[in-house]
């Protein structure tokens, strides 16, 4: 298992076998863990981009959109921030 996938699963309390809803559309199944900020963008080999605040579970369609559309990727950043706040503060 890739490090970023393990970080994502551990943070959200999932196991590999779970069916995880897409954090983007809430309709599909999250099959990919997407880096909101690319690892190449200032990251290093130690994986400093592999942190929960940079990782979002997406279905294939949302993942493709996030990769191709900067505005959609920004929307995913906002959705992830909200999910983290809800988890942290029990909102």
N, C-alpha and C positions, 0 to 999 in steps of 0.2 A: 504494500500500500504506500502511495506517495505521502510524503510528510504533510503537505498542505491538506490532503484529504483527511488524514488522521487528526490534525489540529481542528478542522471543521467538525468532524464527527464528535470528538471529545468535548468540544466547547458546547455544542448543542445537545449532547446526551444521546446521540444516535449510535447505532452499531451498523456495520456494513450491510447487514441483511434488511434493515428498515426501509420502508417505502417513505421517502422524504418528499414532502410537497415542495414544488418550486417556489422559492422565495420571491420570484419576480411576478409571475402571473397567478399563483395560487391554484392553478388548474392542473398543470402537468406534474410529472414526477421529476425531481431533481436528480439528474444523472451525471451532472458535471459540477465540480467545485471551481468557480471562476475567481480569478484574482482581479479585483476592481482596479488596482494599480498594478500594472505589469511588473513582473519580477525584474525585467531588464531595466525598468525605469528607476534607477537609483538603488536597486537591490544588489545583494551580493550572494555569493555561493552559500553563505550561512543561513539563508532563508529568512531574512528580516521582513520579507513581504508575506510570509506564511504565518499571519496572525489573524485571529478571529475577525477583527475589524476590517480586514481586507479580503475576506473569503466569503463567498455567497453561493449557496446551492441553487442551481438553475436547471431547468429543462433544456433540451438541446436547442429549441427555438429561441428561448430567451438568451441563452449563451451566445448564439450566433448574432443576435441583435446587439447584445452588449459589446461584442467584439467589433462589430461594424459601425455602430452608431454611438458617438460620444455622448449625446444627450441621453440616450437610453441607459448607458453605463452610469451616468450621473444620477439618474432616477433610481438605479439599483443601489447606489451608494446611500441615497436617502432612505430607501426601504430598509437596508441593512442597519443603518443607524437607529431607526425607529424600533426594529426588532430587538436590537441590543438594549436599548433603553427600557423597553417593555420587560425584557428578561431580567435586567438588573434591578429595576424598581417595582416590578410586579404590576405594571399598568395594564 
